[in-house]
Amino acid sequence: MTDILLHGCNGRMGQMIAGLLENDADARIVAGVDAYTGRENPFPVFSKIEDCDVKADVVIDFSNALLQSSVNSFGSTAMAGYTAANNILGFLYVAVNAVTQACMSFTSQNYSVGKQKRMDRVLIDCCFLSAGAAIVLGVGAWVFGPRILNIYTSDVEVIRCGLEILSITTVPYFLCGIMDLIPGALRGMGHSGVPMILSIIGTVGTRILWIYVFFPQHRSLHFLFISYPGSWTITILMQAVCFWFVRKQCIRLMGRRE
């Protein structure tokens, strides 16, 4: 059993990884670190890593420090705009994550009774539901962005920076929903380790590559945040390949049980 310390546990990626490992037999999260400690978790959460007194074998960091530092390089106005835009993205994530949890639950129920066709139907229906909700909310967040951002700030320049970020992250947010759905279905079939690794490689790996290789040549907020839909797309492709192999294996196992 591998004991994991999850840095950034209350963020979107942190919560997704925590969910993936919830029923994993080979790894568990023994503690988390996050500046925001208001969310309930099945493990202790510390506001600073130096306060953590729990022993762990591995530290996984989803604090998004690289992206935040890149935003910080544009100054305090961009930082404030990113913070406001990120709050709006949080509402979108709650919507698509609810569909992901439903997908995982219904997939596991149908897998346990050997209903393969229903498993496929659950994933397809959830893809349409998640994409539909994300498109409606994402387009709405972009169209009404100035008014929504005005809840957090009245500074015109901060709102402009926030809108620049929202323009590239909200409309394609349905990709993030689909990216979460496939691991949810895989978890429902009893496989959580590989989807976790693919999510790390696809999202974190792509963004690190983007920030270090491409971003220095085209320094703008818009170009920086292209890494969001780009990483979502790459992760979807990897997760889809994984799902295809796992699905074939599960069909064989269900055939033996019959």
HUTAVEN-V466418 format. One record per pair of residues at least 24 apart in sequence whose ideal C-beta (glycine too) atoms are under 10 Angstrom apart, sorted by the first residue. I is the first residue (numbers start at 1). GAP is how many residues later the second one is. D is the distance in whole Angstrom. If there is no record, write none. Layout:
[[I/GAP/D] [I/GAP/D]]
This chain:
[[1/24/8] [1/25/7] [1/26/7] [1/27/6] [1/29/10] [1/56/9] [2/24/6] [2/25/4] [2/26/7] [2/27/10] [2/28/10] [2/54/9] [2/55/5] [2/56/6] [3/24/8] [3/25/6] [3/26/8] [3/27/5] [3/28/9] [3/51/8] [3/52/7] [3/53/5] [3/54/5] [3/55/7] [4/24/7] [4/25/5] [4/26/7] [4/27/8] [4/28/9] [4/39/9] [4/52/6] [4/53/7] [4/54/5] [4/55/8] [4/56/6] [5/24/8] [5/25/7] [5/26/5] [5/27/7] [5/28/7] [5/38/9] [5/41/9] [5/44/8] [5/47/7] [5/49/7] [5/50/9] [5/51/4] [5/52/9] [5/53/7] [5/54/5] [5/55/7] [5/56/9] [6/24/9] [6/25/8] [6/26/5] [6/27/7] [6/28/9] [6/35/9] [6/37/8] [6/39/9] [6/50/9] [6/52/9] [6/53/8] [6/54/5] [6/55/8] [6/56/7] [6/57/10] [7/24/10] [7/25/8] [7/26/5] [7/27/8] [7/39/10] [7/42/7] [7/45/9] [7/52/6] [7/53/7] [7/54/4] [7/55/6] [7/56/5] [7/58/9] [8/24/8] [8/25/7] [8/26/6] [8/27/9] [8/28/10] [8/52/8] [8/53/6] [8/54/4] [8/55/4] [8/56/7] [8/57/8] [9/24/7] [9/25/5] [9/27/9] [9/28/10] [9/30/8] [9/32/6] [9/34/8] [9/36/6] [9/37/10] [9/51/9] [9/53/7] [9/54/9] [10/24/4] [10/25/8] [10/26/5] [10/27/7] [10/28/8] [10/29/5] [10/30/10] [10/31/8] [10/35/7] [10/52/10] [11/24/10] [11/25/8] [11/28/10] [11/51/6] [11/52/7] [11/53/7] [11/75/10] [11/79/9] [11/82/10] [12/50/8] [12/52/9] [12/74/9] [12/77/8] [12/78/8] [12/80/10] [12/81/5] [12/82/10] [12/84/10] [12/85/8] [12/164/8] [12/168/9] [12/191/9] [13/47/9] [13/48/10] [13/49/4] [13/50/9] [13/51/8] [13/186/7] [13/187/8] [13/190/6] [13/191/7] [14/25/10] [14/27/9] [14/46/8] [14/47/9] [14/48/4] [14/49/8] [14/50/9] [15/24/8] [15/26/9] [15/47/9] [15/78/9] [15/82/8] [16/46/9] [16/77/9] [16/81/8] [16/84/8] [16/163/9] [16/164/6] [16/167/7] [16/168/9] [16/179/9] [16/180/8] [16/183/7] [16/187/9] [17/43/7] [17/45/7] [17/166/10] [17/175/10] [17/178/10] [17/179/6] [17/182/7] [17/183/8] [18/24/8] [18/25/8] [18/44/10] [18/178/10] [19/78/9] [19/81/8] [19/82/8] [19/85/8] [19/161/9] [19/164/9] [19/165/8] [19/168/7] [19/173/9] [19/177/10] [20/84/10] [20/163/6] [20/164/9] [20/166/9] [20/167/6] [20/171/10] [20/172/5] [20/173/8] [20/174/10] [20/175/6] [20/176/4] [20/177/10] [20/179/7] [21/39/10] [21/166/10] [21/171/6] [21/172/8] [21/175/7] [22/165/8] [22/170/8] [23/81/10] [23/85/9] [23/164/7] [23/167/8] [23/169/7] [24/163/9] [24/166/10] [24/167/9] [24/168/5] [24/169/6] [24/172/8] [25/165/10] [25/167/9] [25/168/9] [26/166/9] [26/167/6] [27/30/9] [27/31/8] [27/33/10] [27/165/9] [27/166/7] [27/169/8] [28/28/10] [29/25/10] [29/27/9] [29/29/10] [29/31/9] [30/24/5] [30/25/8] [30/26/6] [30/27/9] [31/24/9] [31/25/7] [31/28/10] [32/28/10] [32/30/10] [33/26/9] [33/28/9] [33/30/8] [34/28/9] [34/29/8] [35/28/8] [60/136/9] [60/140/8] [60/144/9] [61/143/9] [62/137/10] [62/138/9] [62/141/9] [62/142/7] [64/140/9] [64/143/8] [66/138/9] [66/141/7] [66/142/6] [66/144/10] [66/145/5] [66/146/8] [66/149/10] [67/137/10] [67/140/6] [67/141/9] [67/143/9] [67/144/7] [67/148/10] [67/157/8] [67/158/9] [67/160/8] [67/161/9] [69/142/9] [70/137/10] [70/140/9] [70/141/6] [70/142/10] [70/145/6] [70/146/10] [70/149/9] [70/151/9] [70/154/6] [70/155/10] [70/157/9] [71/90/9] [71/94/9] [71/150/7] [71/153/7] [71/154/9] [73/142/10] [73/146/8] [73/151/9] [74/87/8] [74/145/8] [74/146/9] [74/147/6] [74/150/9] [75/82/10] [75/86/9] [76/81/10] [76/82/9] [77/76/10] [77/78/7] [77/79/10] [77/80/5] [77/81/6] [77/82/10] [77/83/8] [77/84/6] [77/85/10] [78/79/9] [78/80/8] [78/82/10] [78/83/5] [78/84/9] [78/86/9] [78/87/9] [78/143/6] [78/146/10] [79/79/9] [79/82/9] [80/72/8] [80/73/6] [80/75/7] [80/77/9] [80/78/4] [80/79/9] [80/81/7] [80/82/8] [81/68/8] [81/71/9] [81/72/8] [81/74/9] [81/76/8] [81/77/5] [81/78/7] [81/79/7] [81/80/3] [81/81/4] [81/82/8] [81/83/7] [81/84/6] [81/85/9] [81/140/8] [82/76/9] [82/79/7] [82/80/7] [82/82/10] [82/83/6] [82/139/8] [82/142/10] [82/143/9] [83/69/8] [83/70/9] [83/75/9] [83/78/10] [83/79/8] [84/61/10] [84/64/9] [84/65/5] [84/66/9] [84/67/8] [84/68/4] [84/69/6] [84/71/10] [84/74/7] [84/75/8] [84/77/9] [84/78/5] [84/79/10] [84/81/9] [84/82/9] [85/56/9] [85/60/8] [85/63/10] [85/64/7] [85/67/9] [85/73/10] [85/74/10] [85/76/8] [85/77/4] [85/78/8] [85/79/9] [85/80/4] [85/81/5] [85/82/10] [85/84/7] [85/85/8] [85/136/10] [85/140/9] [86/76/9] [86/79/8] [86/80/10] [86/83/9] [87/61/9] [87/62/9] [87/64/9] [87/65/6] [87/75/9] [88/49/9] [88/50/10] [88/53/5] [88/54/9] [88/56/10] [88/57/8] [88/60/6] [88/61/8] [88/63/9] [88/64/9] [88/74/8] [88/77/9] [88/78/7] [88/81/9] [88/82/7] [89/49/9] [89/52/8] [89/76/9] [89/77/8] [89/80/6] [89/81/7] [89/84/7] [89/87/9] [89/139/9] [91/46/7] [91/50/8] [91/57/9] [92/41/9] [92/42/6] [92/45/5] [92/46/6] [92/48/10] [92/49/7] [92/77/9] [92/78/7] [92/81/5] [92/82/9] [92/84/8] [92/85/8] [93/41/9] [93/80/8] [93/83/7] [93/84/9] [93/87/9] [94/43/10] [95/34/10] [95/35/8] [95/38/5] [95/39/7] [95/41/9] [95/42/6] [95/43/10] [95/78/9] [95/82/8] [96/30/10] [96/33/9] [96/34/5] [96/35/9] [96/37/7] [96/38/5] [96/41/9] [96/42/10] [96/77/7] [96/78/8] [96/79/10] [96/80/6] [96/81/3] [96/82/9] [96/83/9] [96/84/6] [96/85/8] [97/33/9] [97/79/10] [97/80/8] [97/83/6] [97/84/10] [97/87/9] [98/31/10] [98/32/9] [98/35/9] [99/26/9] [99/27/5] [99/28/9] [99/29/10] [99/30/5] [99/31/4] [99/32/9] [99/33/10] [99/34/7] [99/35/9] [99/78/7] [99/79/10] [99/81/8] [99/82/7] [99/85/8] [100/26/8] [100/30/7] [100/77/7] [100/78/10] [100/79/9] [100/80/4] [100/81/5] [100/82/9] [100/83/8] [100/84/4] [100/85/9] [100/87/9] [101/25/10] [101/79/9] [101/83/7] [101/86/10] [102/24/7] [102/27/8] [102/28/9] [102/79/10] [102/82/8] [103/24/9] [103/26/9] [103/27/8] [103/77/9] [103/78/5] [103/79/9] [103/80/10] [103/81/4] [103/82/6] [103/84/9] [103/85/7] [104/76/10] [104/77/9] [104/79/9] [104/80/4] [104/81/7] [104/82/9] [104/83/5] [104/84/5] [104/85/9] [104/88/10] [105/79/9] [105/82/10] [105/83/7] [106/78/10] [106/79/9] [106/82/7] [107/74/10] [107/77/7] [107/78/5] [107/79/8] [107/80/8] [107/81/3] [107/82/6] [107/83/10] [107/143/10] [108/76/10] [108/77/9] [108/79/8] [108/80/4] [108/81/7] [108/82/8] [109/79/8] [110/78/8] [110/79/10] [110/144/10] [111/74/9] [111/77/6] [111/78/5] [111/79/7] [111/139/7] [111/142/9] [111/143/8] [112/76/9] [112/77/10] [112/78/10] [112/142/10] [113/141/9] [113/144/10] [114/136/10] [114/137/10] [114/139/9] [114/140/4] [114/141/9] [114/143/6] [114/144/6] [115/139/9] [116/131/8] [116/134/8] [116/135/6] [116/138/6] [116/139/9] [119/66/7] [119/69/8] [119/70/8] [119/128/8] [119/131/8] [119/132/9] [119/135/9] [120/65/9] [120/127/8] [122/59/10] [122/62/10] [122/63/7] [122/66/8] [123/55/10] [123/58/7] [123/59/8] [123/61/9] [123/62/5] [123/63/10] [123/65/9] [123/120/8] [123/124/9] [126/51/9] [126/52/9] [126/55/6] [126/58/8] [126/59/8] [127/47/9] [127/50/8] [127/51/6] [127/54/6] [127/55/9] [127/58/10] [129/48/9] [129/52/9] [130/43/10] [130/44/7] [130/46/9] [130/47/4] [130/48/7] [130/49/10] [130/50/8] [130/51/6] [130/54/10] [131/42/9] [131/43/4] [131/44/9] [131/46/6] [131/47/7] [131/50/9] [132/42/8] [132/45/9] [133/40/10] [133/41/8] [133/44/7] [134/36/9] [134/37/9] [134/38/9] [134/39/5] [134/40/4] [134/41/8] [134/42/7] [134/43/5] [134/44/9] [135/35/10] [135/36/8] [135/37/9] [135/38/8] [135/39/5] [135/42/9] [136/38/10] [137/33/8] [137/36/8] [137/37/9] [138/28/9] [138/31/8] [138/32/4] [138/33/5] [138/34/7] [138/35/4] [138/36/7] [138/37/10] [138/38/9] [138/39/10] [139/31/7] [139/32/6] [139/34/9] [139/35/10] [140/30/8] [141/25/6] [141/28/9] [141/29/5] [141/30/9] [141/32/8] [142/24/5] [142/25/6] [142/26/10] [142/27/9] [142/28/5] [142/29/6] [142/31/10] [143/27/9] [143/28/10] [145/25/8] [160/61/10] [161/60/6] [162/59/10] [164/56/8] [164/57/5] [164/58/6] [164/60/10] [164/61/8] [165/56/6] [165/57/8] [165/59/9] [165/60/5] [165/63/9] [166/59/9] [167/54/10] [167/55/7] [167/58/9] [168/53/9] [168/54/6] [168/55/9] [168/56/9] [168/57/5] [168/58/6] [168/59/9] [168/60/7] [168/61/7] [168/62/10] [169/56/6] [169/57/9] [169/58/10] [169/59/5] [169/60/7] [169/63/10] [170/58/10] [171/58/9] [172/54/10] [172/56/8] [172/57/4] [172/58/10] [172/60/7] [172/61/9] [173/55/9] [173/56/8] [173/59/8] [174/55/10] [174/58/9] [175/53/9] [175/54/6] [175/55/9] [175/56/9] [175/57/4] [175/58/6] [175/60/9] [175/61/7] [176/27/9] [176/52/8] [176/53/8] [176/55/9] [176/56/5] [176/59/9] [176/60/9] [177/55/9] [178/54/8] [178/55/9] [178/57/9] [178/58/6] [178/61/9] [178/62/9] [179/24/8] [179/52/9] [179/53/5] [179/54/8] [179/55/9] [179/56/5] [179/57/5] [179/58/10] [179/59/10] [179/60/7] [179/61/10] [180/52/9] [180/55/9] [180/56/10] [180/59/9] [181/55/9] [181/58/9] [181/62/10] [182/53/9] [182/54/7] [182/56/9] [182/57/4] [182/58/6] [182/59/10] [182/60/8] [182/61/5] [182/64/10] [183/52/9] [183/56/6] [183/59/9] [183/60/9] [185/54/9] [185/58/7] [185/61/9] [185/62/9] [186/53/8] [186/56/7] [186/57/6] [186/60/6] [186/61/9] [186/64/10] [188/62/10] [189/54/9] [189/57/6] [189/58/8] [189/60/9] [189/61/5] [189/64/9] [189/65/10] [190/56/9] [190/60/8] [190/63/9] [191/51/8] [191/52/9] [191/54/10] [191/55/5] [191/58/9] [191/59/8] [194/44/10] [194/45/9] [194/48/6] [194/51/9] [194/52/8] [195/40/10] [195/43/9] [195/44/6] [195/47/6] [195/48/9] [195/51/9] [197/41/10] [197/45/9] [198/36/10] [198/37/7] [198/38/10] [198/39/10] [198/40/5] [198/41/6] [198/43/9] [198/44/6] [199/32/10] [199/36/6] [199/39/9] [199/40/8] [200/35/9] [201/30/10] [201/33/9] [201/34/8] [201/37/7] [202/28/10] [202/29/6] [202/30/8] [202/31/9] [202/32/5] [202/33/3] [202/34/8] [202/35/8] [202/36/5] [202/37/7] [203/24/9] [203/25/9] [203/27/10] [203/28/5] [203/29/7] [203/31/8] [203/32/5] [204/27/8] [204/31/10] [205/26/8] [205/29/9] [205/30/9] [206/24/6] [206/25/4] [206/26/9] [206/27/9] [206/28/5] [206/29/8] [207/24/5] [209/25/10]]
